[in-house]
Amino acid sequence: MLGKEQFNLACRRTATTTFREVFHAHSQMEVTYIHDGYGQLITEGQAFPLKPGTLMIFRPFQLHQVQIQVTDEHPFVRSVLMYDLELLKESWQHFSTSHHFVQELLGQQSPIAPSILPSSSMLVQFMEQFGQHHPNILEREAEEEAIRLFLLNLLVQIKYVWEEGKQRPSQSVHPTSTSLLHPHAEAVMQWIEEHYQEPFLLKDLAAELHMSLYHLSHVFKKATGTTIVAYTQATRIRHACVLLARTSYSVPEIGHRVGMSTPSYFCKVFRNVTGTTPHQYRLNLQGRG
C-alpha cells in the first residue's frame, strides 16, 4: 500500500465547527473541491473568497491558509486529494503533454486562482468515483497502477479547467481586498512578498511597520500559527522552486535572487523545507531524478 504522504484522497470530509488552518505548506500537490461552506483562502499575500463549487489547487511548498465560517446551514464539506509528484516520474516520458502542463503549474509566479466548477463536472465526479473504488483495490501492483492512471487522467481534467479559465476569466475566483486576518499580520505578509529577494533582519520589518519586534512576532504567530522567520523562509523557498522550474539559473544564483546569498545556507534551508536539495528538486521536475 502507498503511504498517505504519497497519495491520500478523502471525499466529502466534513467540519461542523469553525474551520481555521494555520499557515502551512507541504511537499505534495493538493487538489481541494468545496462542496459546501463559505470563507476565504489566503496564499502568497493574496486573499480569495471561497464558496460551494470552488476548486483550489496548491503546488508543493505553497504557503496557504483556509478559513471557513461554518454554520448549521453550511458546514464545511470538501474533497481533498494530496499526492506526491514522484508517483508520476516514470510516466513523464510517455505523457509529455501532462509533464509540460505540470511544469507550467509549478512555474507560475503567482498563486493558481481558484476556479468555480459545478459538482456535476467531470473532474469532481472523477474524484468522487475513484474515492469510492480506491479502498477496494487490494493488490499493491494494481493499486499503484490504478493511482497513476487516475492522476494522469485527473491532470487532463485540470488542464481543461486551466485552459477554460484562460478563455473565460469569469470562471476564475479573483482576489479580494479585505481579509479576516489581523491587519498587522496581513501587513507582514505583504511586506515579505515585496522584500523576500533582499536579505533583511526582522528589526527592519518591525521598524518599517512602526511596531516593536516582540509585539509584531506575537501578533503574527497568534494570527497565522507560524513564526515570521518560518513564513519568510517558506516564501523564499517557494519562489526558489519557481526559479528552479522556469529558469536555468545556477543554484547559487537562485539563492541570491531569493534573498539568501550564502549558497550553503540556501541549500540547508531548502533541504529543511523540502526534504531534498535544489539540484535534486530540479532533476525531479525534469523527470531525471
ABEGO torsion letter per residue (X at the ends): XBBAAABBBBBGBBBABBBBBBBBBBABBBBBBBABEBEBBBBGGBBBBBBBGBBBBBBBGBBBBBBBBBBAABBBBBBBBBBBAAAAAAAAAABAAAAAAAAAAAABABBBBBBBBBAABAAAAAAAAAAAAAAABABAAAAAAAAAAAAAAAAAAAAAAAAAAAABAAABBBBBABBABBAAAAAAAAAAAAAAABBBBAAAAAAAAGBBAAAAAAAAAAAAGBBAAAAAAAAAAAAAAAAAAABABBAAAAAAAAGBABAAAAAAAAAAAAGBBAAAAAAAAAGAX
